[in-house]
Amino acid sequence: MAKIKVRKDRSAIGRPERQKRVLESLGLRKIGQVVEHDDTPAILGMVNKIKHLVSIVEA
């Protein structure tokens, strides 16, 4: 299965609780942190909800 790398670019301060939970569930805590996940529909849906806070790089 393909992998994607997700990097947190912006802060979650002032964002809705739902977006904060998505960041937490992806394992993103600090700005600049990069995590690698499988390219599944569930993960892509989560990333799509917070696309304004993160950047995506295919691994």
Protein Blocks (a to p, Z undefined) as FASTA:
>chain_A
ZZdddddfbdfehiafklmmmmmmnopabghiacdddddfklmmmmmmmmmmpccddZZ
